[in-house]
Amino acid sequence: MDDDRPEVLLTGLLFYDLVLTGLEKPPTPGEEIWTAGMGCGPGGIANLAVAASRFGLRTSLATVLGDDFYGAHCQEVLAGQEGVDLSLSRVADGWHTPVTVALAYGSDRALVTHGQEPPYSQDALMGDPPEARTALVHLEAEPRAWLAKAAAGGTQIYADVGWDPTQRWSTDLLDQLALCHAFLPNEGEAMAYTRTDSAVAALGTLAELVPVAVVTRGGDGAVAVDQLTGEYADVPALPVDVLDATGAGDVFGASFVAASLGGWPLEERLRFAVLAAGLSVQRHGGALAAPGWYGVDRWWRSLTDPDLKRAYGFLAERLPADVGPPPHPAPVTPPAGPAAAHSPVAPADTARRN
């Protein structure tokens, strides 16, 4: 029987991102800095939606779109260009789409956002959520009612979490892991919430709370445990030229889900997610930097490093016969010269603002 359920269900806040790249340092008050690189496009929850859709996953997004140029543009890109289902989304009269200016320098970036709280909550958008194979969610201190409904309906929940500005790191948040199939925090978040002093120790604690635990470690790669299969994996980051790290963590999450839906072994899932995140930081923008199957296939076919050839040899059998057309890049003004920093990038080098 055909399964036409969404393969990925998403909800969160959509942004219009304007990303300036090639900065040698962040500006200081009263200072003007010129840079040669600029990209723009949908951001926030769009990062996950586009990354998932470009791996051929049926992706359903519930978000709020402003009744302005930015909202209309994001709607056209997501639904018209990227094939994301927006039937659960709403256009809000008189509400402006949040706009973020990202200043990217080295392997990091600073964000300045203009916007207001959306007029519809996640629970209002979702209602009784549709049946889906997976949902990618961002856990917050206040649990969302739709999450429990989705889990009860058989949807596998893949969750991440953000930085706690209060620095309290309440362990109550971890209670929500009872609803989750997988949890993918970065090293700092994982250690803070588990009160441990290393990524491996944090992973051990989280593995007792959720079937699949992943801890990303920046330039040291990522570690993971799958309690359902008994697998443990520890993979390094790839050394890449970082142009814009915006959205890399979202690409990691969507890629890990894509590989998981394919039933891949844990080490392959982790390597694939690290690779996709590494490829994304070499392009402008968040959502539109996602490599998709085409980008992964192009990297694999051009690979000459024998060690990487062995480590990623599984791609020879995993890549689909039809990888699709080249993905649409973000509209950009490209840097005039090499302005990127050469450093290892792993999945957590971004903040998800959904």
N, C-alpha and C positions, 0 to 999 in steps of 0.2 A: 504494500500500500504506500502511495506517495505521501511524504511528510512535507506539507507546505507551510508548517509553522515558521515564524521568524527564527532564524538561527541565533541572532543576537538582538536582545531588547535593551534599549537605552533610554535614560531620561536624565536631564540636567540642563544647565544654563548654557546658552549659545552666545558666543561673542563674535564680533567682527575684529579680526586682528590685523594690525599694521606693524610689521616687523622691520626694524632697521638693523642692518648687519655691517660687519667690517669695522666696528668700533675698537679702538685700542684700549679705551677705558671709559667708564661711565662719566657723564657730564657732572660738573659741580655747579652749585647755584651761581648764576650770573655768567656762565660759560656757554658758548655755542660751539658745537662740534659738527663738522661735516663728515658724512659717510657716503660711500658710493653704492651701497647695497640696500635694496628695499623690496619687501614682499608683502602681499596682503591676501586675505581670504577668511573663510569661516574658522573659528577657533572654539575653545572650550569643549563642550560635549561633541562638537563636530569632529574633533580629532579622532575620537574613538569610532564614530560612525563611518567616516571615510576610510579609516584604516581597515575596519572589518569588511566593508563593502568591496574594497579593492582586492580582498582575498576571496571574493566570490560568495560571501556569506549574505544571506537574506537578512537585512538589517532594518529594524523598526525603531524610530526615534520619536520620543515624546518631549517636545521642548516648546518654548514660547518664542515667537518671532515678532519683532516690532513692526509697526505699519510704516516703516521708513525705507529709505534706499538700502540701508545695510541689511534689514530683514528680508527685503525682496531679493537682494543679491544672494544672500545665504541660502534662501529657499531654492533659487534657480540652480545654484551650484550643487546643493545636496540632493535634491530630487531630480532635477533635469540632467545634470552632468554625471553625478556619482551613483544614481540609482538607489538612494536611501528612501525608505517608506516614511513619509511624514504625516500619515493619516491620523496619528495620535497627537500631532502638534496643533497649536492654535496661534493665530495672528491676533495680537492684542492692540485694540484701537487706542491711540494716544500714548502708547508706551514705546520708548526708544530702545532699540537693540544696543546692549552694552558694547562699547568700543574699547579695545585695549591696544596701547602702543607698547611694543616690546623692544627693548634695547639690548641687542645680542652682542656680547663680547666674550672672546675666548670660548670656553665650553659652558658658559652660563648666560643668564640674561636677567634684566630687571623689567618689571611690568608696571604700567600706569593705566588704570581703567576708569572710564566714565560710564556710569550706569546706575540703575535703581533695581530694587528687588522686583522680580516678575509678578504680575497680578494673579498668576495661577501657580499653585504648589505642584510638586511632583505627584502627590496623591490625587489632586484634582485632575491632572493630565492623564494619569494612568487609570483611575477608577478601579474596576476589576481588570487587572492586566491580562492581555491575551496570552494564551499558551505559547511558550517559546522554549527553544532548546536551552538557551543560556541567556543570562542578563549580566551585563557589566555595570557595576554600581560603585559609587563612592560613598563609603560609610561616613555618617555624621553622628554627632553626639545624640541627637534626637532621632530615634528609629523612624523610618518611613513605613506607613501601614501597607503600601503596595508591595513592599519587599516580602513580607510574611505571606501575603496572598500568592505571589508568584512562586515562592518556594513550595507552598502547599500544593500548588497546581503542577508541580513537577519540573519547574524551571531550575536549572543549575545556576547558582549565583557565584559569579567571579567578582571579588570585591577588592578595592584598594582603599586607601585612607590618606588624608592630607595632614599637613603640619598643624599642630595645635598651637594657635597664637597665645593661648592662656598658659601654656607650658605645664598644665596639670596632668595631661596624658591619663585621663581617667580610664581605669581598666574596665569600667562599665561598658565602654564601647565594644570590648571584645565579646560581650554577651551575644552580640549580633552574629558572631561567627557560627552560632548554632544553626543559622539559616543558610550558611554558605557552603559551597563545594570547594572553593579555592580562595585564598587570601594572598595578595601580592603587594605588601608594603615595601618601602625602601628601608635601608639599614637603620637610619636614624629613627624613623617612625617605629620600626619593629622593636628596637632596643628600648625606646622610651615607653612603649605600651606594655612590654613584658618585664621591665625593670631588670634587664640583662646588660652585659657589657661587651657582647660581640654578636655579629650576625648569625653565627652558627648556634650560639646559645639561644638567641631569640627564635631561630627557626625551630629548635627543639621544643620550646614552649608552645609555639603556635601550632606545631604538628599535633599536639594533644587536643587542639580545639577545632581543627578543620581538616578535612580529608587531604587537601593539597595545599601546602604552604610554600610560598616563594618569597625570598628576601633578596632584593636587588642591592648591589654594593658599588654603584658608581664605576670607577675605573678598575675595580676588582671583579667585575662581572656579576654573577648571580648564583644563589644556591637554592635548592628546593628539595622537598620531600613529598612523595606521594604515598600516603598510608594505605591506599587501596591496592596498590601494586607492590609495595615494599621497596620502591626505588628511591635512591638518593642521587642528586646530581649537583656538580659544582663546575661552572663553566666560566672562562675568562671573557672579558670584554674585548671587542675588536679595536685595534688602533686605527682611528679614522680622522680625517680632516673635518673639524667641527665648524660648520657655517652658522647653524641655528639649531639650538637644542630644544626649541619650543615643541611640545607634543611628543617627545621621544618616549616618555613613560606610557602614554596612551597607545602608541604604536606597539610597544612591548606587550601591553595587556591584550590588545586585539589579536596580535600574532600568536600569543600563547593560547588564546581561545581557539583560533583557527586550527592550530596544530592539535589541540586537545580533542576537538570535534573529529579530527581525522584519526584519532586513536593512536597517535605516535607515542613511542617511549619517552619517558620524562627528559632524558638528556637531549633528545632531538627537539622536544618542545622548547626547552630552555635555550638551546643554541639558536634555534630559529627565531625566537623572540629577541634575543640579543642582536642577532644579525639585522633583523628588520628595523630595530631601533637605531642601530648604528648607521644603516643606510639613510634613514630619515633625517639625521642631523647634518647630512651633506647637501641638503636642499633648503630653500627658503620656505618659511611658513610652517604651521603646525599640521592642520588637516591635509593639505595638498602636498605635503612632503612624504606622505606614506608611500612606501615603494610598491605594494601589491605584488602579485605573482610576477608581473613583468619585470619589476625592479630586481627581485630576488633572482629570477632566471638570468637576467643580464649580468648580475654580479657573478653568478656561478659559472657562466660560460666564459667570462673574462678572467677567472681566477687562475693564477700561476703558482702561488705559494704552495709547496707540497704539503706542509703541515696543515694548512687550512683545507686543502683538498681532501686530506684524510679525515679531518674533524667534521667536515660538512659533506662527506661523501654520500650521506643518506639523501641529499637533495636530488641526486640522480634518479631516484625512484619516487620521490615525493612530489616533484614539480609536475603540474598538470601538462598534458599534451598541448593544450591551448592556454597560454598565459595571458591572452588578451592584448589589446593595443597599449601603447605607451600611456601612462596616466597623465592627466592634465596637471601641469605644474601651476604653482601660484604665480599670478602676474607679478613680475619682478623688474627692478632695475638692477642688473647684475653688478657685483663688485668689479672695479677696474682691474684689480690684480689680486694675488693670493692674500686674503685677509683672515683666513681661518687659522685656528690653532690646532696643532696636531696633538691629540690626546686620546686615551681610551675612553670610550663612552659606553655606558650601560644604561639600562632602561629607566633608572630613577632620576635622570637629570632633567626633570621637568616638574611643574606643578599642574595638577589637573584641577580646573576651576569649575567643575560641575557640581 
